[in-house]
Amino acid sequence: MPDQVRKTTRTLVELATYLRTYPPVEKAVPLLVPLLDEDSGAPILLGDILRSAARLVSQQAARPMADETRQIIDGLREAAQEITDWHVLHWDVQRLSAMPGEFAILAPEDQ
């Protein structure tokens, strides 16, 4: 499993690097669609992962639970909620998909 997580992270790094090359929006949007899917996109998945991590730490923490452990669990839960809230970006991607021909191709120095 750790190798799969590293591979997934490398793929996201490659996507970020690609987007920094200023590809046409029409080529970028299809890459964003699955990433920001409202049901299975990165915000939903990462939020679920963080909630699961918080649950795991909570279940396996020594009792009585140290304040630092409680803070870590709370931080994971708060981050999970904040990240999950970003699922609404799927609406922006859908709007971009509906705007063909709306974008000029600019060189990085022109932006």
C-alpha positions as CSV (number, residue, x, y, z in Angstrom):
1,M,0.0,0.0,0.0
2,P,2.8,2.6,0.7
3,D,4.1,2.2,-2.8
4,Q,0.6,2.8,-4.3
5,V,0.3,6.0,-2.2
6,R,3.7,7.2,-3.3
7,K,2.7,6.5,-7.0
8,T,-0.6,8.4,-6.5
9,T,1.3,11.3,-5.0
10,R,3.8,11.3,-7.9
11,T,0.9,11.4,-10.3
12,L,-0.5,14.5,-8.6
13,V,2.9,16.1,-8.7
14,E,3.0,15.4,-12.5
15,L,-0.4,16.9,-12.9
16,A,0.6,20.0,-11.0
17,T,3.8,20.3,-13.1
18,Y,1.8,19.9,-16.3
19,L,-0.7,22.6,-15.3
20,R,2.3,25.0,-14.6
21,T,3.2,24.7,-18.3
22,Y,0.0,26.6,-19.2
23,P,-1.7,24.0,-21.4
24,P,-4.9,25.1,-23.1
25,V,-7.9,25.1,-20.7
26,E,-9.6,22.7,-23.0
27,K,-6.8,20.1,-22.3
28,A,-6.7,20.9,-18.6
29,V,-10.4,20.6,-17.8
30,P,-10.7,16.9,-18.6
31,L,-7.9,16.3,-16.1
32,L,-9.7,18.2,-13.4
33,V,-13.0,16.5,-13.9
34,P,-12.2,13.2,-12.1
35,L,-9.9,15.0,-9.6
36,L,-12.8,17.2,-8.5
37,D,-15.7,14.8,-9.0
38,E,-18.4,15.6,-6.5
39,D,-18.7,12.0,-5.3
40,S,-15.3,10.5,-5.7
41,G,-12.9,13.4,-6.3
42,A,-9.8,14.2,-4.3
43,P,-11.6,16.5,-1.7
44,I,-14.0,13.7,-0.8
45,L,-11.4,11.0,-0.8
46,L,-8.9,13.0,1.2
47,G,-11.5,14.0,3.7
48,D,-12.5,10.4,4.2
49,I,-8.9,9.4,4.6
50,L,-8.3,12.0,7.3
51,R,-11.5,11.1,9.1
52,S,-10.4,7.4,9.0
53,A,-6.9,8.4,10.3
54,A,-8.5,10.3,13.2
55,R,-10.7,7.4,14.0
56,L,-7.7,5.0,13.9
57,V,-5.6,7.2,16.2
58,S,-8.5,7.7,18.6
59,Q,-9.2,3.9,18.8
60,Q,-5.6,3.0,19.4
61,A,-4.5,5.8,21.6
62,A,-3.5,5.0,25.2
63,R,-6.1,5.9,27.8
64,P,-6.2,8.4,29.4
65,M,-5.5,10.2,26.1
66,A,-2.8,12.7,26.1
67,D,-3.7,16.3,25.3
68,E,-1.3,16.3,22.3
69,T,-3.0,13.1,20.9
70,R,-6.4,14.7,21.3
71,Q,-5.2,17.8,19.4
72,I,-3.9,15.7,16.6
73,I,-7.2,13.9,16.3
74,D,-9.1,17.2,16.4
75,G,-6.8,18.6,13.7
76,L,-7.3,15.6,11.4
77,R,-11.1,15.9,11.8
78,E,-11.1,19.7,11.2
79,A,-8.9,19.3,8.1
80,A,-11.2,16.5,6.8
81,Q,-14.2,18.8,7.0
82,E,-12.4,21.7,5.4
83,I,-11.1,19.6,2.6
84,T,-14.4,17.9,2.0
85,D,-16.0,21.4,1.7
86,W,-13.9,22.0,-1.4
87,H,-16.0,19.4,-3.3
88,V,-18.0,22.3,-4.6
89,L,-15.2,23.0,-7.1
90,H,-16.8,20.4,-9.3
91,W,-19.4,23.0,-10.3
92,D,-16.6,25.3,-11.5
93,V,-15.1,22.6,-13.6
94,Q,-18.5,21.9,-15.1
95,R,-18.9,25.6,-15.9
96,L,-15.5,25.6,-17.6
97,S,-16.5,22.6,-19.6
98,A,-19.5,24.5,-20.9
99,M,-17.4,27.4,-22.1
100,P,-15.6,26.2,-25.3
101,G,-13.6,28.8,-27.1
102,E,-13.8,31.2,-24.2
103,F,-10.0,31.1,-23.4
104,A,-7.1,32.7,-25.3
105,I,-3.8,30.9,-25.2
106,L,-1.3,33.2,-23.5
107,A,2.4,32.6,-23.1
108,P,3.5,32.6,-19.4
109,E,5.2,36.0,-19.7
110,D,1.9,37.5,-21.0
111,Q,0.0,36.6,-17.9
